[in-house]
Amino acid sequence: MNRSRSPFDRLRQKFDRSELRCRACGHVDSDGTWRVTSSGSRVRYQHICPACDAIDTREMRLE
């Protein structure tokens, strides 16, 4: 069984499995992944659509 190292990795994997339809053009990026960055109290997940270059961002604030 392959376990993720952190809750953030598990959330990214969930996005990779289910959140790859572009909100701007509707393209489904079946080979795409979400990029994860963090800075202090924020964790940002981003996916760039390969068809139209739209950027979908999800951000979590840690308090």
PDB file of N, CA, C and O in Angstrom:
ATOM      1  N   MET A   1       0.838  -1.173   0.000  1.00  0.00           N
ATOM      2  CA  MET A   1       0.000   0.000   0.000  1.00  0.00           C
ATOM      3  C   MET A   1       0.892   1.248   0.000  1.00  0.00           C
ATOM      4  O   MET A   1       1.816   1.341   0.808  1.00  0.00           O
ATOM      5  N   ASN A   2       0.630   2.196  -0.884  1.00  0.00           N
ATOM      6  CA  ASN A   2       1.425   3.415  -1.003  1.00  0.00           C
ATOM      7  C   ASN A   2       0.752   4.540  -0.215  1.00  0.00           C
ATOM      8  O   ASN A   2      -0.281   5.063  -0.632  1.00  0.00           O
ATOM      9  N   ARG A   3       1.326   4.902   0.899  1.00  0.00           N
ATOM     10  CA  ARG A   3       0.735   5.948   1.740  1.00  0.00           C
ATOM     11  C   ARG A   3       1.427   7.274   1.484  1.00  0.00           C
ATOM     12  O   ARG A   3       2.640   7.329   1.282  1.00  0.00           O
ATOM     13  N   SER A   4       0.638   8.344   1.496  1.00  0.00           N
ATOM     14  CA  SER A   4       1.191   9.684   1.323  1.00  0.00           C
ATOM     15  C   SER A   4       1.906  10.116   2.578  1.00  0.00           C
ATOM     16  O   SER A   4       1.644   9.612   3.670  1.00  0.00           O
ATOM     17  N   ARG A   5       2.806  11.049   2.406  1.00  0.00           N
ATOM     18  CA  ARG A   5       3.573  11.532   3.541  1.00  0.00           C
ATOM     19  C   ARG A   5       2.803  12.528   4.393  1.00  0.00           C
ATOM     20  O   ARG A   5       3.020  12.604   5.603  1.00  0.00           O
ATOM     21  N   SER A   6       1.908  13.292   3.779  1.00  0.00           N
ATOM     22  CA  SER A   6       1.228  14.327   4.546  1.00  0.00           C
ATOM     23  C   SER A   6      -0.206  14.486   4.061  1.00  0.00           C
ATOM     24  O   SER A   6      -0.551  14.005   2.982  1.00  0.00           O
ATOM     25  N   PRO A   7      -1.048  15.160   4.849  1.00  0.00           N
ATOM     26  CA  PRO A   7      -2.409  15.450   4.394  1.00  0.00           C
ATOM     27  C   PRO A   7      -2.421  16.301   3.126  1.00  0.00           C
ATOM     28  O   PRO A   7      -3.345  16.192   2.319  1.00  0.00           O
ATOM     29  N   PHE A   8      -1.409  17.143   2.941  1.00  0.00           N
ATOM     30  CA  PHE A   8      -1.339  17.989   1.752  1.00  0.00           C
ATOM     31  C   PHE A   8      -1.098  17.153   0.500  1.00  0.00           C
ATOM     32  O   PHE A   8      -1.670  17.430  -0.555  1.00  0.00           O
ATOM     33  N   ASP A   9      -0.247  16.127   0.615  1.00  0.00           N
ATOM     34  CA  ASP A   9      -0.027  15.208  -0.503  1.00  0.00           C
ATOM     35  C   ASP A   9      -1.303  14.443  -0.834  1.00  0.00           C
ATOM     36  O   ASP A   9      -1.621  14.243  -2.006  1.00  0.00           O
ATOM     37  N   ARG A  10      -2.032  14.014   0.189  1.00  0.00           N
ATOM     38  CA  ARG A  10      -3.275  13.284  -0.052  1.00  0.00           C
ATOM     39  C   ARG A  10      -4.303  14.177  -0.741  1.00  0.00           C
ATOM     40  O   ARG A  10      -5.030  13.707  -1.617  1.00  0.00           O
ATOM     41  N   LEU A  11      -4.378  15.449  -0.366  1.00  0.00           N
ATOM     42  CA  LEU A  11      -5.308  16.363  -1.018  1.00  0.00           C
ATOM     43  C   LEU A  11      -4.889  16.604  -2.467  1.00  0.00           C
ATOM     44  O   LEU A  11      -5.742  16.644  -3.354  1.00  0.00           O
ATOM     45  N   ARG A  12      -3.596  16.765  -2.721  1.00  0.00           N
ATOM     46  CA  ARG A  12      -3.113  16.932  -4.097  1.00  0.00           C
ATOM     47  C   ARG A  12      -3.474  15.705  -4.928  1.00  0.00           C
ATOM     48  O   ARG A  12      -3.892  15.840  -6.078  1.00  0.00           O
ATOM     49  N   GLN A  13      -3.317  14.518  -4.363  1.00  0.00           N
ATOM     50  CA  GLN A  13      -3.661  13.300  -5.086  1.00  0.00           C
ATOM     51  C   GLN A  13      -5.159  13.248  -5.394  1.00  0.00           C
ATOM     52  O   GLN A  13      -5.559  12.771  -6.456  1.00  0.00           O
ATOM     53  N   LYS A  14      -5.980  13.735  -4.472  1.00  0.00           N
ATOM     54  CA  LYS A  14      -7.420  13.799  -4.732  1.00  0.00           C
ATOM     55  C   LYS A  14      -7.694  14.731  -5.898  1.00  0.00           C
ATOM     56  O   LYS A  14      -8.478  14.393  -6.785  1.00  0.00           O
ATOM     57  N   PHE A  15      -7.062  15.900  -5.914  1.00  0.00           N
ATOM     58  CA  PHE A  15      -7.231  16.830  -7.033  1.00  0.00           C
ATOM     59  C   PHE A  15      -6.757  16.176  -8.334  1.00  0.00           C
ATOM     60  O   PHE A  15      -7.412  16.309  -9.367  1.00  0.00           O
ATOM     61  N   ASP A  16      -5.628  15.474  -8.289  1.00  0.00           N
ATOM     62  CA  ASP A  16      -5.095  14.818  -9.487  1.00  0.00           C
ATOM     63  C   ASP A  16      -6.076  13.793 -10.053  1.00  0.00           C
ATOM     64  O   ASP A  16      -6.123  13.586 -11.266  1.00  0.00           O
ATOM     65  N   ARG A  17      -6.852  13.157  -9.195  1.00  0.00           N
ATOM     66  CA  ARG A  17      -7.807  12.140  -9.644  1.00  0.00           C
ATOM     67  C   ARG A  17      -9.135  12.740 -10.104  1.00  0.00           C
ATOM     68  O   ARG A  17      -9.794  12.167 -10.973  1.00  0.00           O
ATOM     69  N   SER A  18      -9.541  13.874  -9.545  1.00  0.00           N
ATOM     70  CA  SER A  18     -10.916  14.306  -9.776  1.00  0.00           C
ATOM     71  C   SER A  18     -11.106  15.752 -10.228  1.00  0.00           C
ATOM     72  O   SER A  18     -12.218  16.112 -10.613  1.00  0.00           O
ATOM     73  N   GLU A  19     -10.092  16.584 -10.200  1.00  0.00           N
ATOM     74  CA  GLU A  19     -10.262  18.003 -10.463  1.00  0.00           C
ATOM     75  C   GLU A  19      -9.427  18.477 -11.645  1.00  0.00           C
ATOM     76  O   GLU A  19      -8.722  19.481 -11.540  1.00  0.00           O
ATOM     77  N   LEU A  20      -9.495  17.773 -12.763  1.00  0.00           N
ATOM     78  CA  LEU A  20      -8.649  18.133 -13.901  1.00  0.00           C
ATOM     79  C   LEU A  20      -9.433  18.655 -15.102  1.00  0.00           C
ATOM     80  O   LEU A  20      -8.889  18.740 -16.203  1.00  0.00           O
ATOM     81  N   ARG A  21     -10.708  19.007 -14.905  1.00  0.00           N
ATOM     82  CA  ARG A  21     -11.500  19.630 -15.974  1.00  0.00           C
ATOM     83  C   ARG A  21     -11.344  21.145 -15.849  1.00  0.00           C
ATOM     84  O   ARG A  21     -11.612  21.723 -14.796  1.00  0.00           O
ATOM     85  N   CYS A  22     -10.910  21.774 -16.929  1.00  0.00           N
ATOM     86  CA  CYS A  22     -10.687  23.218 -16.933  1.00  0.00           C
ATOM     87  C   CYS A  22     -12.021  23.946 -16.805  1.00  0.00           C
ATOM     88  O   CYS A  22     -12.968  23.660 -17.538  1.00  0.00           O
ATOM     89  N   ARG A  23     -12.086  24.874 -15.882  1.00  0.00           N
ATOM     90  CA  ARG A  23     -13.306  25.665 -15.683  1.00  0.00           C
ATOM     91  C   ARG A  23     -13.510  26.669 -16.803  1.00  0.00           C
ATOM     92  O   ARG A  23     -14.635  27.108 -17.042  1.00  0.00           O
ATOM     93  N   ALA A  24     -12.439  27.038 -17.492  1.00  0.00           N
ATOM     94  CA  ALA A  24     -12.527  28.041 -18.554  1.00  0.00           C
ATOM     95  C   ALA A  24     -12.966  27.443 -19.886  1.00  0.00           C
ATOM     96  O   ALA A  24     -13.843  27.999 -20.547  1.00  0.00           O
ATOM     97  N   CYS A  25     -12.372  26.318 -20.293  1.00  0.00           N
ATOM     98  CA  CYS A  25     -12.664  25.772 -21.629  1.00  0.00           C
ATOM     99  C   CYS A  25     -13.268  24.369 -21.604  1.00  0.00           C
ATOM    100  O   CYS A  25     -13.738  23.886 -22.634  1.00  0.00           O
ATOM    101  N   GLY A  26     -13.262  23.707 -20.447  1.00  0.00           N
ATOM    102  CA  GLY A  26     -13.856  22.379 -20.341  1.00  0.00           C
ATOM    103  C   GLY A  26     -12.932  21.221 -20.680  1.00  0.00           C
ATOM    104  O   GLY A  26     -13.334  20.062 -20.575  1.00  0.00           O
ATOM    105  N   HIS A  27     -11.695  21.515 -21.088  1.00  0.00           N
ATOM    106  CA  HIS A  27     -10.733  20.461 -21.429  1.00  0.00           C
ATOM    107  C   HIS A  27     -10.439  19.593 -20.207  1.00  0.00           C
ATOM    108  O   HIS A  27     -10.260  20.110 -19.105  1.00  0.00           O
ATOM    109  N   VAL A  28     -10.390  18.283 -20.401  1.00  0.00           N
ATOM    110  CA  VAL A  28     -10.023  17.354 -19.330  1.00  0.00           C
ATOM    111  C   VAL A  28      -8.575  16.945 -19.543  1.00  0.00           C
ATOM    112  O   VAL A  28      -8.235  16.324 -20.550  1.00  0.00           O
ATOM    113  N   ASP A  29      -7.726  17.297 -18.589  1.00  0.00           N
ATOM    114  CA  ASP A  29      -6.294  17.018 -18.671  1.00  0.00           C
ATOM    115  C   ASP A  29      -6.017  15.699 -17.954  1.00  0.00           C
ATOM    116  O   ASP A  29      -5.612  15.688 -16.791  1.00  0.00           O
ATOM    117  N   SER A  30      -6.236  14.599 -18.649  1.00  0.00           N
ATOM    118  CA  SER A  30      -6.126  13.281 -18.016  1.00  0.00           C
ATOM    119  C   SER A  30      -4.715  12.948 -17.557  1.00  0.00           C
ATOM    120  O   SER A  30      -4.543  12.081 -16.700  1.00  0.00           O
ATOM    121  N   ASP A  31      -3.702  13.611 -18.101  1.00  0.00           N
ATOM    122  CA  ASP A  31      -2.321  13.370 -17.675  1.00  0.00           C
ATOM    123  C   ASP A  31      -1.799  14.451 -16.734  1.00  0.00           C
ATOM    124  O   ASP A  31      -0.631  14.412 -16.348  1.00  0.00           O
ATOM    125  N   GLY A  32      -2.627  15.398 -16.364  1.00  0.00           N
ATOM    126  CA  GLY A  32      -2.189  16.552 -15.584  1.00  0.00           C
ATOM    127  C   GLY A  32      -2.040  16.281 -14.102  1.00  0.00           C
ATOM    128  O   GLY A  32      -2.523  15.278 -13.575  1.00  0.00           O
ATOM    129  N   THR A  33      -1.366  17.192 -13.455  1.00  0.00           N
ATOM    130  CA  THR A  33      -1.219  17.146 -12.009  1.00  0.00           C
ATOM    131  C   THR A  33      -1.353  18.556 -11.458  1.00  0.00           C
ATOM    132  O   THR A  33      -1.246  19.539 -12.192  1.00  0.00           O
ATOM    133  N   TRP A  34      -1.583  18.639 -10.179  1.00  0.00           N
ATOM    134  CA  TRP A  34      -1.649  19.916  -9.484  1.00  0.00           C
ATOM    135  C   TRP A  34      -0.295  20.207  -8.849  1.00  0.00           C
ATOM    136  O   TRP A  34       0.351  19.307  -8.313  1.00  0.00           O
ATOM    137  N   ARG A  35       0.127  21.448  -8.907  1.00  0.00           N
ATOM    138  CA  ARG A  35       1.371  21.885  -8.276  1.00  0.00           C
ATOM    139  C   ARG A  35       1.030  22.425  -6.889  1.00  0.00           C
ATOM    140  O   ARG A  35       0.043  23.142  -6.722  1.00  0.00           O
ATOM    141  N   VAL A  36       1.839  22.081  -5.906  1.00  0.00           N
ATOM    142  CA  VAL A  36       1.597  22.513  -4.534  1.00  0.00           C
ATOM    143  C   VAL A  36       2.730  23.419  -4.082  1.00  0.00           C
ATOM    144  O   VAL A  36       3.904  23.073  -4.212  1.00  0.00           O
ATOM    145  N   THR A  37       2.370  24.585  -3.548  1.00  0.00           N
ATOM    146  CA  THR A  37       3.354  25.482  -2.950  1.00  0.00           C
ATOM    147  C   THR A  37       2.814  25.939  -1.604  1.00  0.00           C
ATOM    148  O   THR A  37       1.603  25.964  -1.384  1.00  0.00           O
ATOM    149  N   SER A  38       3.719  26.297  -0.714  1.00  0.00           N
ATOM    150  CA  SER A  38       3.282  26.797   0.585  1.00  0.00           C
ATOM    151  C   SER A  38       4.148  27.972   0.990  1.00  0.00           C
ATOM    152  O   SER A  38       5.321  28.075   0.631  1.00  0.00           O
ATOM    153  N   SER A  39       3.527  28.843   1.746  1.00  0.00           N
ATOM    154  CA  SER A  39       4.259  29.994   2.280  1.00  0.00           C
ATOM    155  C   SER A  39       3.626  30.363   3.614  1.00  0.00           C
ATOM    156  O   SER A  39       2.536  30.930   3.669  1.00  0.00           O
ATOM    157  N   GLY A  40       4.321  30.033   4.662  1.00  0.00           N
ATOM    158  CA  GLY A  40       3.807  30.370   5.989  1.00  0.00           C
ATOM    159  C   GLY A  40       2.498  29.669   6.294  1.00  0.00           C
ATOM    160  O   GLY A  40       2.469  28.453   6.481  1.00  0.00           O
ATOM    161  N   SER A  41       1.416  30.432   6.344  1.00  0.00           N
ATOM    162  CA  SER A  41       0.131  29.884   6.745  1.00  0.00           C
ATOM    163  C   SER A  41      -0.792  29.575   5.566  1.00  0.00           C
ATOM    164  O   SER A  41      -1.995  29.403   5.761  1.00  0.00           O
ATOM    165  N   ARG A  42      -0.253  29.501   4.350  1.00  0.00           N
ATOM    166  CA  ARG A  42      -1.072  29.224   3.169  1.00  0.00           C
ATOM    167  C   ARG A  42      -0.476  28.073   2.358  1.00  0.00           C
ATOM    168  O   ARG A  42       0.738  27.967   2.186  1.00  0.00           O
ATOM    169  N   VAL A  43      -1.370  27.220   1.869  1.00  0.00           N
ATOM    170  CA  VAL A  43      -0.983  26.146   0.959  1.00  0.00           C
ATOM    171  C   VAL A  43      -1.791  26.362  -0.312  1.00  0.00           C
ATOM    172  O   VAL A  43      -3.019  26.440  -0.270  1.00  0.00           O
ATOM    173  N   ARG A  44      -1.100  26.459  -1.435  1.00  0.00           N
ATOM    174  CA  ARG A  44      -1.755  26.752  -2.714  1.00  0.00           C
ATOM    175  C   ARG A  44      -1.570  25.579  -3.667  1.00  0.00           C
ATOM    176  O   ARG A  44      -0.462  25.077  -3.858  1.00  0.00           O
ATOM    177  N   TYR A  45      -2.688  25.154  -4.264  1.00  0.00           N
ATOM    178  CA  TYR A  45      -2.711  24.104  -5.277  1.00  0.00           C
ATOM    179  C   TYR A  45      -3.063  24.773  -6.597  1.00  0.00           C
ATOM    180  O   TYR A  45      -4.037  25.522  -6.670  1.00  0.00           O
ATOM    181  N   GLN A  46      -2.272  24.509  -7.656  1.00  0.00           N
ATOM    182  CA  GLN A  46      -2.542  25.117  -8.959  1.00  0.00           C
ATOM    183  C   GLN A  46      -2.448  24.086 -10.070  1.00  0.00           C
ATOM    184  O   GLN A  46      -1.599  23.195 -10.059  1.00  0.00           O
ATOM    185  N   HIS A  47      -3.352  24.242 -11.030  1.00  0.00           N
ATOM    186  CA  HIS A  47      -3.328  23.414 -12.235  1.00  0.00           C
ATOM    187  C   HIS A  47      -3.415  24.355 -13.429  1.00  0.00           C
ATOM    188  O   HIS A  47      -4.276  25.234 -13.466  1.00  0.00           O
ATOM    189  N   ILE A  48      -2.526  24.175 -14.406  1.00  0.00           N
ATOM    190  CA  ILE A  48      -2.533  24.986 -15.623  1.00  0.00           C
ATOM    191  C   ILE A  48      -3.084  24.130 -16.752  1.00  0.00           C
ATOM    192  O   ILE A  48      -2.569  23.048 -17.034  1.00  0.00           O
ATOM    193  N   CYS A  49      -4.136  24.624 -17.396  1.00  0.00           N
ATOM    194  CA  CYS A  49      -4.757  23.898 -18.500  1.00  0.00           C
ATOM    195  C   CYS A  49      -3.822  23.892 -19.707  1.00  0.00           C
ATOM    196  O   CYS A  49      -3.380  24.956 -20.140  1.00  0.00           O
ATOM    197  N   PRO A  50      -3.513  22.719 -20.260  1.00  0.00           N
ATOM    198  CA  PRO A  50      -2.630  22.668 -21.421  1.00  0.00           C
ATOM    199  C   PRO A  50      -3.309  23.164 -22.704  1.00  0.00           C
ATOM    200  O   PRO A  50      -2.626  23.471 -23.682  1.00  0.00           O
ATOM    201  N   ALA A  51      -4.632  23.243 -22.710  1.00  0.00           N
ATOM    202  CA  ALA A  51      -5.349  23.666 -23.914  1.00  0.00           C
ATOM    203  C   ALA A  51      -5.467  25.186 -24.022  1.00  0.00           C
ATOM    204  O   ALA A  51      -5.317  25.744 -25.109  1.00  0.00           O
ATOM    205  N   CYS A  52      -5.740  25.870 -22.879  1.00  0.00           N
ATOM    206  CA  CYS A  52      -5.976  27.316 -22.950  1.00  0.00           C
ATOM    207  C   CYS A  52      -5.111  28.125 -21.985  1.00  0.00           C
ATOM    208  O   CYS A  52      -5.222  29.350 -21.942  1.00  0.00           O
ATOM    209  N   ASP A  53      -4.256  27.463 -21.215  1.00  0.00           N
ATOM    210  CA  ASP A  53      -3.353  28.094 -20.247  1.00  0.00           C
ATOM    211  C   ASP A  53      -4.063  28.779 -19.073  1.00  0.00           C
ATOM    212  O   ASP A  53      -3.449  29.576 -18.364  1.00  0.00           O
ATOM    213  N   ALA A  54      -5.342  28.478 -18.864  1.00  0.00           N
ATOM    214  CA  ALA A  54      -6.041  29.004 -17.689  1.00  0.00           C
ATOM    215  C   ALA A  54      -5.449  28.358 -16.438  1.00  0.00           C
ATOM    216  O   ALA A  54      -5.064  27.189 -16.457  1.00  0.00           O
ATOM    217  N   ILE A  55      -5.380  29.121 -15.363  1.00  0.00           N
ATOM    218  CA  ILE A  55      -4.827  28.621 -14.107  1.00  0.00           C
ATOM    219  C   ILE A  55      -5.946  28.481 -13.093  1.00  0.00           C
ATOM    220  O   ILE A  55      -6.630  29.451 -12.765  1.00  0.00           O
ATOM    221  N   ASP A  56      -6.127  27.264 -12.599  1.00  0.00           N
ATOM    222  CA  ASP A  56      -7.109  26.985 -11.550  1.00  0.00           C
ATOM    223  C   ASP A  56      -6.343  26.920 -10.241  1.00  0.00           C
ATOM    224  O   ASP A  56      -5.382  26.161 -10.115  1.00  0.00           O
ATOM    225  N   THR A  57      -6.761  27.707  -9.275  1.00  0.00           N
ATOM    226  CA  THR A  57      -6.051  27.780  -7.992  1.00  0.00           C
ATOM    227  C   THR A  57      -6.998  27.457  -6.853  1.00  0.00           C
ATOM    228  O   THR A  57      -8.129  27.941  -6.815  1.00  0.00           O
ATOM    229  N   ARG A  58      -6.535  26.649  -5.939  1.00  0.00           N
ATOM    230  CA  ARG A  58      -7.232  26.363  -4.676  1.00  0.00           C
ATOM    231  C   ARG A  58      -6.251  26.723  -3.586  1.00  0.00           C
ATOM    232  O   ARG A  58      -5.078  26.358  -3.658  1.00  0.00           O
ATOM    233  N   GLU A  59      -6.718  27.436  -2.577  1.00  0.00           N
ATOM    234  CA  GLU A  59      -5.820  27.869  -1.508  1.00  0.00           C
ATOM    235  C   GLU A  59      -6.416  27.530  -0.157  1.00  0.00           C
ATOM    236  O   GLU A  59      -7.606  27.732   0.083  1.00  0.00           O
ATOM    237  N   MET A  60      -5.580  27.018   0.711  1.00  0.00           N
ATOM    238  CA  MET A  60      -5.970  26.718   2.072  1.00  0.00           C
ATOM    239  C   MET A  60      -5.180  27.611   3.009  1.00  0.00           C
ATOM    240  O   MET A  60      -3.973  27.791   2.844  1.00  0.00           O
ATOM    241  N   ARG A  61      -5.854  28.157   3.971  1.00  0.00           N
ATOM    242  CA  ARG A  61      -5.182  28.967   4.993  1.00  0.00           C
ATOM    243  C   ARG A  61      -5.114  28.165   6.288  1.00  0.00           C
ATOM    244  O   ARG A  61      -6.116  27.620   6.751  1.00  0.00           O
ATOM    245  N   LEU A  62      -3.948  28.106   6.845  1.00  0.00           N
ATOM    246  CA  LEU A  62      -3.726  27.380   8.088  1.00  0.00           C
ATOM    247  C   LEU A  62      -3.708  28.386   9.232  1.00  0.00           C
ATOM    248  O   LEU A  62      -2.990  29.385   9.189  1.00  0.00           O
ATOM    249  N   GLU A  63      -4.488  28.111  10.226  1.00  0.00           N
ATOM    250  CA  GLU A  63      -4.509  29.029  11.373  1.00  0.00           C
ATOM    251  C   GLU A  63      -4.141  28.325  12.636  1.00  0.00           C
ATOM    252  O   GLU A  63      -4.107  28.944  13.700  1.00  0.00           O
TER     253      GLU A  63
END
